[in-house]
Amino acid sequence: MGARLRAFGAFWYDFVIGDDWLLAVAVVAGLAGTYLLSHAGVPAWWLLPALVVALLPASLWRATRRREG
């Protein structure tokens, strides 16, 4: 049973964190920001798309930089 739980946890860690833990942290921060904005009465639909537009090039730049060096 312990091996199955460990495998289950390893799957979710790899699925959520993946190769770039900073990207995962930024997505969680974006979701938290969306939650906070929506509860403050501010339309928050724009935050996650803007986050994707900012994070995708940054993530690709970091990934290509890692492969080169």
Gaussian input, Z-matrix of N, CA and C with variables (Angstrom, degrees):
# hf/3-21g

backbone

0 1
 N
 C     1     B1
 C     2     B2     1     A1
 N     3     B3     2     A2     1     D1
 C     4     B4     3     A3     2     D2
 C     5     B5     4     A4     3     D3
 N     6     B6     5     A5     4     D4
 C     7     B7     6     A6     5     D5
 C     8     B8     7     A7     6     D6
 N     9     B9     8     A8     7     D7
 C    10    B10     9     A9     8     D8
 C    11    B11    10    A10     9     D9
 N    12    B12    11    A11    10    D10
 C    13    B13    12    A12    11    D11
 C    14    B14    13    A13    12    D12
 N    15    B15    14    A14    13    D13
 C    16    B16    15    A15    14    D14
 C    17    B17    16    A16    15    D15
 N    18    B18    17    A17    16    D16
 C    19    B19    18    A18    17    D17
 C    20    B20    19    A19    18    D18
 N    21    B21    20    A20    19    D19
 C    22    B22    21    A21    20    D20
 C    23    B23    22    A22    21    D21
 N    24    B24    23    A23    22    D22
 C    25    B25    24    A24    23    D23
 C    26    B26    25    A25    24    D24
 N    27    B27    26    A26    25    D25
 C    28    B28    27    A27    26    D26
 C    29    B29    28    A28    27    D27
 N    30    B30    29    A29    28    D28
 C    31    B31    30    A30    29    D29
 C    32    B32    31    A31    30    D30
 N    33    B33    32    A32    31    D31
 C    34    B34    33    A33    32    D32
 C    35    B35    34    A34    33    D33
 N    36    B36    35    A35    34    D34
 C    37    B37    36    A36    35    D35
 C    38    B38    37    A37    36    D36
 N    39    B39    38    A38    37    D37
 C    40    B40    39    A39    38    D38
 C    41    B41    40    A40    39    D39
 N    42    B42    41    A41    40    D40
 C    43    B43    42    A42    41    D41
 C    44    B44    43    A43    42    D42
 N    45    B45    44    A44    43    D43
 C    46    B46    45    A45    44    D44
 C    47    B47    46    A46    45    D45
 N    48    B48    47    A47    46    D46
 C    49    B49    48    A48    47    D47
 C    50    B50    49    A49    48    D48
 N    51    B51    50    A50    49    D49
 C    52    B52    51    A51    50    D50
 C    53    B53    52    A52    51    D51
 N    54    B54    53    A53    52    D52
 C    55    B55    54    A54    53    D53
 C    56    B56    55    A55    54    D54
 N    57    B57    56    A56    55    D55
 C    58    B58    57    A57    56    D56
 C    59    B59    58    A58    57    D57
 N    60    B60    59    A59    58    D58
 C    61    B61    60    A60    59    D59
 C    62    B62    61    A61    60    D60
 N    63    B63    62    A62    61    D61
 C    64    B64    63    A63    62    D62
 C    65    B65    64    A64    63    D63
 N    66    B66    65    A65    64    D64
 C    67    B67    66    A66    65    D65
 C    68    B68    67    A67    66    D66
 N    69    B69    68    A68    67    D67
 C    70    B70    69    A69    68    D68
 C    71    B71    70    A70    69    D69
 N    72    B72    71    A71    70    D70
 C    73    B73    72    A72    71    D71
 C    74    B74    73    A73    72    D72
 N    75    B75    74    A74    73    D73
 C    76    B76    75    A75    74    D74
 C    77    B77    76    A76    75    D75
 N    78    B78    77    A77    76    D76
 C    79    B79    78    A78    77    D77
 C    80    B80    79    A79    78    D78
 N    81    B81    80    A80    79    D79
 C    82    B82    81    A81    80    D80
 C    83    B83    82    A82    81    D81
 N    84    B84    83    A83    82    D82
 C    85    B85    84    A84    83    D83
 C    86    B86    85    A85    84    D84
 N    87    B87    86    A86    85    D85
 C    88    B88    87    A87    86    D86
 C    89    B89    88    A88    87    D87
 N    90    B90    89    A89    88    D88
 C    91    B91    90    A90    89    D89
 C    92    B92    91    A91    90    D90
 N    93    B93    92    A92    91    D91
 C    94    B94    93    A93    92    D92
 C    95    B95    94    A94    93    D93
 N    96    B96    95    A95    94    D94
 C    97    B97    96    A96    95    D95
 C    98    B98    97    A97    96    D96
 N    99    B99    98    A98    97    D97
 C   100   B100    99    A99    98    D98
 C   101   B101   100   A100    99    D99
 N   102   B102   101   A101   100   D100
 C   103   B103   102   A102   101   D101
 C   104   B104   103   A103   102   D102
 N   105   B105   104   A104   103   D103
 C   106   B106   105   A105   104   D104
 C   107   B107   106   A106   105   D105
 N   108   B108   107   A107   106   D106
 C   109   B109   108   A108   107   D107
 C   110   B110   109   A109   108   D108
 N   111   B111   110   A110   109   D109
 C   112   B112   111   A111   110   D110
 C   113   B113   112   A112   111   D111
 N   114   B114   113   A113   112   D112
 C   115   B115   114   A114   113   D113
 C   116   B116   115   A115   114   D114
 N   117   B117   116   A116   115   D115
 C   118   B118   117   A117   116   D116
 C   119   B119   118   A118   117   D117
 N   120   B120   119   A119   118   D118
 C   121   B121   120   A120   119   D119
 C   122   B122   121   A121   120   D120
 N   123   B123   122   A122   121   D121
 C   124   B124   123   A123   122   D122
 C   125   B125   124   A124   123   D123
 N   126   B126   125   A125   124   D124
 C   127   B127   126   A126   125   D125
 C   128   B128   127   A127   126   D126
 N   129   B129   128   A128   127   D127
 C   130   B130   129   A129   128   D128
 C   131   B131   130   A130   129   D129
 N   132   B132   131   A131   130   D130
 C   133   B133   132   A132   131   D131
 C   134   B134   133   A133   132   D132
 N   135   B135   134   A134   133   D133
 C   136   B136   135   A135   134   D134
 C   137   B137   136   A136   135   D135
 N   138   B138   137   A137   136   D136
 C   139   B139   138   A138   137   D137
 C   140   B140   139   A139   138   D138
 N   141   B141   140   A140   139   D139
 C   142   B142   141   A141   140   D140
 C   143   B143   142   A142   141   D141
 N   144   B144   143   A143   142   D142
 C   145   B145   144   A144   143   D143
 C   146   B146   145   A145   144   D144
 N   147   B147   146   A146   145   D145
 C   148   B148   147   A147   146   D146
 C   149   B149   148   A148   147   D147
 N   150   B150   149   A149   148   D148
 C   151   B151   150   A150   149   D149
 C   152   B152   151   A151   150   D150
 N   153   B153   152   A152   151   D151
 C   154   B154   153   A153   152   D152
 C   155   B155   154   A154   153   D153
 N   156   B156   155   A155   154   D154
 C   157   B157   156   A156   155   D155
 C   158   B158   157   A157   156   D156
 N   159   B159   158   A158   157   D157
 C   160   B160   159   A159   158   D158
 C   161   B161   160   A160   159   D159
 N   162   B162   161   A161   160   D160
 C   163   B163   162   A162   161   D161
 C   164   B164   163   A163   162   D162
 N   165   B165   164   A164   163   D163
 C   166   B166   165   A165   164   D164
 C   167   B167   166   A166   165   D165
 N   168   B168   167   A167   166   D166
 C   169   B169   168   A168   167   D167
 C   170   B170   169   A169   168   D168
 N   171   B171   170   A170   169   D169
 C   172   B172   171   A171   170   D170
 C   173   B173   172   A172   171   D171
 N   174   B174   173   A173   172   D172
 C   175   B175   174   A174   173   D173
 C   176   B176   175   A175   174   D174
 N   177   B177   176   A176   175   D175
 C   178   B178   177   A177   176   D176
 C   179   B179   178   A178   177   D177
 N   180   B180   179   A179   178   D178
 C   181   B181   180   A180   179   D179
 C   182   B182   181   A181   180   D180
 N   183   B183   182   A182   181   D181
 C   184   B184   183   A183   182   D182
 C   185   B185   184   A184   183   D183
 N   186   B186   185   A185   184   D184
 C   187   B187   186   A186   185   D185
 C   188   B188   187   A187   186   D186
 N   189   B189   188   A188   187   D187
 C   190   B190   189   A189   188   D188
 C   191   B191   190   A190   189   D189
 N   192   B192   191   A191   190   D190
 C   193   B193   192   A192   191   D191
 C   194   B194   193   A193   192   D192
 N   195   B195   194   A194   193   D193
 C   196   B196   195   A195   194   D194
 C   197   B197   196   A196   195   D195
 N   198   B198   197   A197   196   D196
 C   199   B199   198   A198   197   D197
 C   200   B200   199   A199   198   D198
 N   201   B201   200   A200   199   D199
 C   202   B202   201   A201   200   D200
 C   203   B203   202   A202   201   D201
 N   204   B204   203   A203   202   D202
 C   205   B205   204   A204   203   D203
 C   206   B206   205   A205   204   D204

   B1=1.4553
   B2=1.5337
   B3=1.3270
   B4=1.4586
   B5=1.5183
   B6=1.3405
   B7=1.4642
   B8=1.5263
   B9=1.3026
   B10=1.4728
   B11=1.5285
   B12=1.3263
   B13=1.4621
   B14=1.5257
   B15=1.3233
   B16=1.4594
   B17=1.5306
   B18=1.3289
   B19=1.4687
   B20=1.5268
   B21=1.3322
   B22=1.4584
   B23=1.5286
   B24=1.3314
   B25=1.4567
   B26=1.5218
   B27=1.3400
   B28=1.4665
   B29=1.5221
   B30=1.3346
   B31=1.4634
   B32=1.5214
   B33=1.3326
   B34=1.4595
   B35=1.5160
   B36=1.3245
   B37=1.4567
   B38=1.5257
   B39=1.3187
   B40=1.4679
   B41=1.5246
   B42=1.3338
   B43=1.4604
   B44=1.5216
   B45=1.3254
   B46=1.4584
   B47=1.5221
   B48=1.3101
   B49=1.4627
   B50=1.5144
   B51=1.3119
   B52=1.4591
   B53=1.5121
   B54=1.3097
   B55=1.4573
   B56=1.5164
   B57=1.3122
   B58=1.4600
   B59=1.5291
   B60=1.3171
   B61=1.4546
   B62=1.5255
   B63=1.3285
   B64=1.4666
   B65=1.5291
   B66=1.3126
   B67=1.4600
   B68=1.5291
   B69=1.3258
   B70=1.4678
   B71=1.5232
   B72=1.3224
   B73=1.4683
   B74=1.5241
   B75=1.3254
   B76=1.4679
   B77=1.5235
   B78=1.3108
   B79=1.4650
   B80=1.5302
   B81=1.3241
   B82=1.4647
   B83=1.5306
   B84=1.3304
   B85=1.4567
   B86=1.5338
   B87=1.3332
   B88=1.4549
   B89=1.5188
   B90=1.3274
   B91=1.4627
   B92=1.5247
   B93=1.3325
   B94=1.4621
   B95=1.5359
   B96=1.3272
   B97=1.4607
   B98=1.5134
   B99=1.3150
   B100=1.4620
   B101=1.5178
   B102=1.3253
   B103=1.4631
   B104=1.5308
   B105=1.3202
   B106=1.4666
   B107=1.5229
   B108=1.3305
   B109=1.4747
   B110=1.5215
   B111=1.3305
   B112=1.4653
   B113=1.5230
   B114=1.3168
   B115=1.4642
   B116=1.5255
   B117=1.3185
   B118=1.4597
   B119=1.5284
   B120=1.3158
   B121=1.4511
   B122=1.5114
   B123=1.3248
   B124=1.4642
   B125=1.5261
   B126=1.3318
   B127=1.4636
   B128=1.5323
   B129=1.3270
   B130=1.4660
   B131=1.5162
   B132=1.3070
   B133=1.4671
   B134=1.5221
   B135=1.3151
   B136=1.4622
   B137=1.5255
   B138=1.3281
   B139=1.4592
   B140=1.5280
   B141=1.3211
   B142=1.4653
   B143=1.5289
   B144=1.3387
   B145=1.4650
   B146=1.5278
   B147=1.3279
   B148=1.4626
   B149=1.5218
   B150=1.3007
   B151=1.4605
   B152=1.5272
   B153=1.3069
   B154=1.4684
   B155=1.5234
   B156=1.3259
   B157=1.4685
   B158=1.5251
   B159=1.3161
   B160=1.4625
   B161=1.5263
   B162=1.3281
   B163=1.4654
   B164=1.5289
   B165=1.3041
   B166=1.4650
   B167=1.5237
   B168=1.3314
   B169=1.4694
   B170=1.5270
   B171=1.3277
   B172=1.4597
   B173=1.5236
   B174=1.3089
   B175=1.4565
   B176=1.5277
   B177=1.3195
   B178=1.4676
   B179=1.5228
   B180=1.3215
   B181=1.4641
   B182=1.5227
   B183=1.3299
   B184=1.4702
   B185=1.5191
   B186=1.3370
   B187=1.4581
   B188=1.5238
   B189=1.3160
   B190=1.4763
   B191=1.5193
   B192=1.3183
   B193=1.4520
   B194=1.5361
   B195=1.3256
   B196=1.4618
   B197=1.5192
   B198=1.3185
   B199=1.4630
   B200=1.5288
   B201=1.3329
   B202=1.4602
   B203=1.5277
   B204=1.3185
   B205=1.4560
   B206=1.4321
   A1=110.57
   A2=118.29
   A3=121.74
   A4=112.30
   A5=116.82
   A6=120.54
   A7=110.73
   A8=116.34
   A9=119.72
   A10=111.37
   A11=115.94
   A12=119.28
   A13=110.80
   A14=116.26
   A15=120.24
   A16=110.57
   A17=116.84
   A18=120.67
   A19=110.68
   A20=116.59
   A21=120.79
   A22=110.45
   A23=116.30
   A24=120.35
   A25=112.10
   A26=116.95
   A27=120.64
   A28=110.57
   A29=117.09
   A30=120.24
   A31=110.64
   A32=117.48
   A33=120.34
   A34=111.82
   A35=117.18
   A36=119.59
   A37=110.20
   A38=116.87
   A39=120.71
   A40=111.58
   A41=116.99
   A42=121.03
   A43=111.23
   A44=118.04
   A45=121.36
   A46=111.31
   A47=117.28
   A48=121.29
   A49=110.65
   A50=117.30
   A51=121.94
   A52=111.72
   A53=116.92
   A54=122.17
   A55=113.32
   A56=118.03
   A57=120.83
   A58=109.97
   A59=116.22
   A60=119.88
   A61=111.67
   A62=117.68
   A63=119.83
   A64=111.32
   A65=116.19
   A66=120.43
   A67=110.21
   A68=116.86
   A69=120.49
   A70=110.78
   A71=117.30
   A72=120.90
   A73=110.08
   A74=117.42
   A75=120.70
   A76=111.29
   A77=117.67
   A78=120.56
   A79=110.20
   A80=117.42
   A81=120.34
   A82=110.01
   A83=117.41
   A84=120.65
   A85=110.94
   A86=117.28
   A87=120.68
   A88=112.59
   A89=116.34
   A90=119.80
   A91=110.99
   A92=116.73
   A93=120.08
   A94=110.47
   A95=116.73
   A96=120.23
   A97=112.13
   A98=116.51
   A99=120.58
   A100=110.59
   A101=115.91
   A102=120.65
   A103=110.80
   A104=115.92
   A105=119.61
   A106=112.10
   A107=116.25
   A108=119.03
   A109=111.76
   A110=116.83
   A111=119.43
   A112=111.52
   A113=117.58
   A114=119.73
   A115=112.63
   A116=117.20
   A117=120.83
   A118=111.30
   A119=116.62
   A120=120.22
   A121=114.26
   A122=117.13
   A123=122.23
   A124=108.08
   A125=118.72
   A126=118.91
   A127=109.85
   A128=116.04
   A129=120.26
   A130=112.91
   A131=118.96
   A132=121.26
   A133=111.81
   A134=118.44
   A135=124.04
   A136=112.95
   A137=118.51
   A138=120.46
   A139=112.83
   A140=118.86
   A141=120.09
   A142=112.95
   A143=120.52
   A144=117.81
   A145=113.03
   A146=117.19
   A147=119.82
   A148=110.65
   A149=116.79
   A150=121.25
   A151=110.88
   A152=117.29
   A153=120.97
   A154=110.31
   A155=116.85
   A156=120.58
   A157=110.65
   A158=117.75
   A159=120.93
   A160=112.10
   A161=117.50
   A162=120.84
   A163=113.87
   A164=117.84
   A165=119.24
   A166=112.08
   A167=120.27
   A168=118.19
   A169=112.80
   A170=117.22
   A171=119.93
   A172=111.05
   A173=116.82
   A174=120.99
   A175=111.38
   A176=116.74
   A177=120.14
   A178=111.08
   A179=117.30
   A180=120.88
   A181=110.61
   A182=116.42
   A183=119.40
   A184=111.80
   A185=117.77
   A186=120.65
   A187=111.50
   A188=117.64
   A189=119.19
   A190=111.01
   A191=117.42
   A192=121.20
   A193=111.28
   A194=116.23
   A195=120.93
   A196=111.59
   A197=117.31
   A198=121.13
   A199=112.25
   A200=116.29
   A201=120.71
   A202=111.60
   A203=116.65
   A204=120.68
   A205=112.98
   D1=-37.45
   D2=-179.35
   D3=-63.92
   D4=-37.45
   D5=179.26
   D6=-66.59
   D7=-36.91
   D8=178.45
   D9=-67.26
   D10=-41.43
   D11=178.23
   D12=-65.39
   D13=-40.15
   D14=177.80
   D15=-63.47
   D16=-42.72
   D17=178.78
   D18=-65.11
   D19=-38.72
   D20=178.43
   D21=-63.84
   D22=-44.93
   D23=178.00
   D24=-65.06
   D25=-38.93
   D26=178.68
   D27=-64.94
   D28=-38.63
   D29=177.68
   D30=-60.98
   D31=-48.76
   D32=-177.33
   D33=-68.02
   D34=-35.67
   D35=175.82
   D36=-62.17
   D37=-46.83
   D38=179.81
   D39=-66.64
   D40=-35.92
   D41=-179.20
   D42=-69.65
   D43=-43.69
   D44=-176.13
   D45=-83.10
   D46=-49.41
   D47=-176.53
   D48=-79.88
   D49=-49.20
   D50=178.28
   D51=63.58
   D52=-136.87
   D53=-176.77
   D54=-88.60
   D55=-20.69
   D56=-172.65
   D57=-130.06
   D58=98.75
   D59=-177.56
   D60=-69.03
   D61=-27.37
   D62=178.08
   D63=-66.08
   D64=-36.50
   D65=177.71
   D66=-65.74
   D67=-41.07
   D68=177.87
   D69=-63.01
   D70=-41.31
   D71=178.55
   D72=-64.82
   D73=-40.17
   D74=179.64
   D75=-65.46
   D76=-38.04
   D77=178.58
   D78=-66.57
   D79=-42.67
   D80=177.53
   D81=-63.32
   D82=-40.96
   D83=176.93
   D84=-63.72
   D85=-38.57
   D86=177.36
   D87=-65.30
   D88=-40.08
   D89=176.43
   D90=-65.37
   D91=-41.06
   D92=177.40
   D93=-64.71
   D94=-40.55
   D95=177.90
   D96=-63.98
   D97=-40.15
   D98=177.18
   D99=-62.45
   D100=-43.19
   D101=177.91
   D102=-60.29
   D103=-48.23
   D104=-177.95
   D105=-64.63
   D106=-42.12
   D107=178.23
   D108=-63.18
   D109=-42.43
   D110=-177.89
   D111=-67.24
   D112=-34.54
   D113=177.69
   D114=-77.80
   D115=-14.65
   D116=174.72
   D117=-88.48
   D118=-1.91
   D119=178.75
   D120=88.82
   D121=8.98
   D122=179.99
   D123=-95.10
   D124=133.17
   D125=174.90
   D126=-60.53
   D127=123.56
   D128=-172.13
   D129=-113.75
   D130=11.21
   D131=-175.70
   D132=-64.00
   D133=-25.30
   D134=-172.84
   D135=-82.81
   D136=-17.15
   D137=-171.31
   D138=-67.71
   D139=-48.81
   D140=-178.41
   D141=-66.92
   D142=-42.23
   D143=174.48
   D144=-60.90
   D145=-38.73
   D146=177.60
   D147=-65.88
   D148=-36.86
   D149=177.49
   D150=-64.54
   D151=-41.05
   D152=177.92
   D153=-64.04
   D154=-42.74
   D155=179.13
   D156=-61.79
   D157=-35.23
   D158=179.91
   D159=-81.32
   D160=-38.23
   D161=-173.04
   D162=-81.05
   D163=-32.18
   D164=-177.29
   D165=-61.59
   D166=-51.64
   D167=177.34
   D168=-62.68
   D169=-37.15
   D170=179.06
   D171=-64.28
   D172=-41.55
   D173=179.27
   D174=-66.81
   D175=-41.61
   D176=178.09
   D177=-65.73
   D178=-38.92
   D179=178.16
   D180=-63.25
   D181=-45.11
   D182=178.32
   D183=-63.47
   D184=-40.20
   D185=-178.89
   D186=-67.18
   D187=-40.80
   D188=179.85
   D189=-72.39
   D190=-31.26
   D191=177.40
   D192=-67.47
   D193=-36.53
   D194=178.00
   D195=-66.04
   D196=-37.54
   D197=-178.04
   D198=-73.59
   D199=-33.30
   D200=-178.53
   D201=-72.05
   D202=-40.04
   D203=-172.75
   D204=-103.35

